[in-house]
Amino acid sequence: MARSGKVILVTGASSGIGNATACLLHSKGHRVYGSIRRDNLESAPFEIVRMDVTSDESVNACVAGIIAREGRLDAAVNCAGYGIAGSVEDTSIEEAQRQFDTNFFGVLRVCRAALPHMRQRGQGLIVNISSMGGLVSAPFHALYCSSKFAIEGVTEALRMEAAPFGVRVVLIEPGDFKTKFTENRLMTAQSQANPAYKELCARSMEAMEKAERTGLGPEFVARVIEKVVNCKNPRLRYIAASGEQRIVPLARKFLPQSLFEAIISSHFGVR
Ligand SMILES: NC(=O)c1ccc[n+]([C@@H]2O[C@H](COP(=O)([O-])OP(=O)(O)OC[C@H]3O[C@@H](n4cnc5c(N)ncnc54)[C@H](OP(=O)(O)O)[C@@H]3O)[C@@H](O)[C@H]2O)c1
């Protein structure tokens, strides 16, 4: 197929949502550059490029390389990320900083690298993968959820800053999906040693992992992202989740806080 479509960078394309998105967009005729940070993807239908989102140099070089080769970058989809788990008390500052360095600053680096080009061209699209955890926090996933709350904050403001220059900025909020995210999740070091939260943390992990392992495949999220790529005037937020999970943000909005907290606590086995 002739690749006359949009030039699109998808980060975190070695697996999961990033891989499914890069494959789908490629199959629709777009010129897709899927970024990976290490040698764990031997072949792909899309163009594989190198990027570690925790490195300014790596991000800048990757984005500049695509623009030099194609003469333009139409869209950047920020999928790269991972989760840490453990109580807030048992999370070291270094672990929290590492979580933010990938999930939040990684997204920020890509946005900052792509924006000058998109702004000067008067068009472009940035899609940031947040999470339902960026809307509603979960016990023992506080730092992961916080990194996604931070993405929500920066994206909301960036959308208004970039709109006058023709650059559209969108949040995707996935529920629980079956990807390598579950096995790639890191438990904080102290959570293994501190007996105080051990039982509660184990129950919360069990609930979270069960929801992910029995969740839909990442192609579901890829289809939502593809819709956004084709949309002239995308909304700020797109929840990508199964029917029952879509209720959670609504429940938060309309239920009394104490009741909502009781439901979430009970779901994660901590009450
Ligand atoms: N799965 C879910 O239930 C779910 C729900 C809500 C939101 N999300 C979000 O969706 C996004 C994709 O997750 P996923 O479910 O597809 O998980 P995944 O299968 O583990 O994929 C994560 C991707 O991010 C990459 N990555 C991690 N750290 C990176 C770094 N420093 N630089 C560059 N790439 C890095 C991974 O590369 P390696 O292969 O090298 O590790 C991998 O390609 C994440 O932002 C996640 O928070 C997932």
The ligand as an SDF file (V2000), in Angstrom:
LIG
                    3D

 48 52  0  0  0  0  0  0  0  0999 V2000
   -2.5500   -2.0730   30.2500 N   0  0  0  0  0  0  0  0  0  0  0  0
   -3.3620   -1.3380   30.9730 C   0  0  0  0  0  0  0  0  0  0  0  0
   -4.2370   -1.8720   31.6590 O   0  0  0  0  0  0  0  0  0  0  0  0
   -3.2380    0.1660   30.9570 C   0  0  0  0  0  0  0  0  0  0  0  0
   -4.2850    0.8890   31.5580 C   0  0  0  0  0  0  0  0  0  0  0  0
   -4.2210    2.2760   31.5620 C   0  0  0  0  0  0  0  0  0  0  0  0
   -3.1460    2.9240   30.9880 C   0  0  0  0  0  0  0  0  0  0  0  0
   -2.1270    2.2010   30.4260 N   0  0  0  0  0  0  0  0  0  0  0  0
   -1.0080    2.9450   29.8580 C   0  0  0  0  0  0  0  0  0  0  0  0
   -0.8150    2.5510   28.5180 O   0  0  0  0  0  0  0  0  0  0  0  0
    0.5620    2.7810   28.1670 C   0  0  0  0  0  0  0  0  0  0  0  0
    1.0910    1.5380   27.4910 C   0  0  0  0  0  0  0  0  0  0  0  0
    1.0750    0.4620   28.4200 O   0  0  0  0  0  0  0  0  0  0  0  0
    0.8070   -1.0360   27.9690 P   0  0  0  0  0  0  0  0  0  0  0  0
   -0.3630   -1.5280   28.6790 O   0  0  0  0  0  0  0  0  0  0  0  0
    0.8590   -1.1400   26.5130 O   0  0  0  0  0  0  0  0  0  0  0  0
    2.0910   -1.7470   28.6490 O   0  0  0  0  0  0  0  0  0  0  0  0
    3.3400   -2.5370   28.0160 P   0  0  0  0  0  0  0  0  0  0  0  0
    2.8680   -3.6370   27.1580 O   0  0  0  0  0  0  0  0  0  0  0  0
    4.2050   -2.8530   29.1900 O   0  0  0  0  0  0  0  0  0  0  0  0
    4.0490   -1.4420   27.0950 O   0  0  0  0  0  0  0  0  0  0  0  0
    4.7300   -0.3570   27.6620 C   0  0  0  0  0  0  0  0  0  0  0  0
    5.6570    0.2350   26.6380 C   0  0  0  0  0  0  0  0  0  0  0  0
    6.3520    1.3530   27.2020 O   0  0  0  0  0  0  0  0  0  0  0  0
    7.7310    1.1940   26.9640 C   0  0  0  0  0  0  0  0  0  0  0  0
    8.5820    1.9020   27.9020 N   0  0  0  0  0  0  0  0  0  0  0  0
    8.6470    1.7710   29.2460 C   0  0  0  0  0  0  0  0  0  0  0  0
    9.5840    2.5960   29.7400 N   0  0  0  0  0  0  0  0  0  0  0  0
   10.1290    3.2610   28.6800 C   0  0  0  0  0  0  0  0  0  0  0  0
   11.1550    4.2350   28.5230 C   0  0  0  0  0  0  0  0  0  0  0  0
   11.8470    4.7210   29.5590 N   0  0  0  0  0  0  0  0  0  0  0  0
   11.4440    4.7080   27.2670 N   0  0  0  0  0  0  0  0  0  0  0  0
   10.7760    4.2260   26.2070 C   0  0  0  0  0  0  0  0  0  0  0  0
    9.8040    3.2860   26.2820 N   0  0  0  0  0  0  0  0  0  0  0  0
    9.4940    2.8110   27.5130 C   0  0  0  0  0  0  0  0  0  0  0  0
    7.9500   -0.3140   27.0080 C   0  0  0  0  0  0  0  0  0  0  0  0
    9.1890   -0.6520   26.4400 O   0  0  0  0  0  0  0  0  0  0  0  0
    9.9750   -2.0140   26.8680 P   0  0  0  0  0  0  0  0  0  0  0  0
    9.3850   -3.1090   26.0240 O   0  0  0  0  0  0  0  0  0  0  0  0
   11.3810   -1.6920   26.5380 O   0  0  0  0  0  0  0  0  0  0  0  0
    9.7330   -2.2020   28.3400 O   0  0  0  0  0  0  0  0  0  0  0  0
    6.7380   -0.7760   26.1940 C   0  0  0  0  0  0  0  0  0  0  0  0
    6.9640   -0.5660   24.8250 O   0  0  0  0  0  0  0  0  0  0  0  0
    1.2850    3.1340   29.4540 C   0  0  0  0  0  0  0  0  0  0  0  0
    1.4670    4.5330   29.5100 O   0  0  0  0  0  0  0  0  0  0  0  0
    0.3200    2.6890   30.5450 C   0  0  0  0  0  0  0  0  0  0  0  0
    0.4680    3.4550   31.7010 O   0  0  0  0  0  0  0  0  0  0  0  0
   -2.1470    0.8250   30.4010 C   0  0  0  0  0  0  0  0  0  0  0  0
  1  2  1  0
  2  3  2  0
  2  4  1  0
  4  5  1  0
  4 48  2  0
  5  6  2  0
  6  7  1  0
  7  8  2  0
  8  9  1  0
  8 48  1  0
  9 10  1  0
  9 46  1  0
 10 11  1  0
 11 12  1  0
 11 44  1  0
 12 13  1  0
 13 14  1  0
 14 15  2  0
 14 16  1  0
 14 17  1  0
 17 18  1  0
 18 19  2  0
 18 20  1  0
 18 21  1  0
 21 22  1  0
 22 23  1  0
 23 24  1  0
 23 42  1  0
 24 25  1  0
 25 26  1  0
 25 36  1  0
 26 27  1  0
 26 35  1  0
 27 28  2  0
 28 29  1  0
 29 30  1  0
 29 35  2  0
 30 31  1  0
 30 32  2  0
 32 33  1  0
 33 34  2  0
 34 35  1  0
 36 37  1  0
 36 42  1  0
 37 38  1  0
 38 39  2  0
 38 40  1  0
 38 41  1  0
 42 43  1  0
 44 45  1  0
 44 46  1  0
 46 47  1  0
M  CHG  2   8   1  16  -1
M  END
$$$$
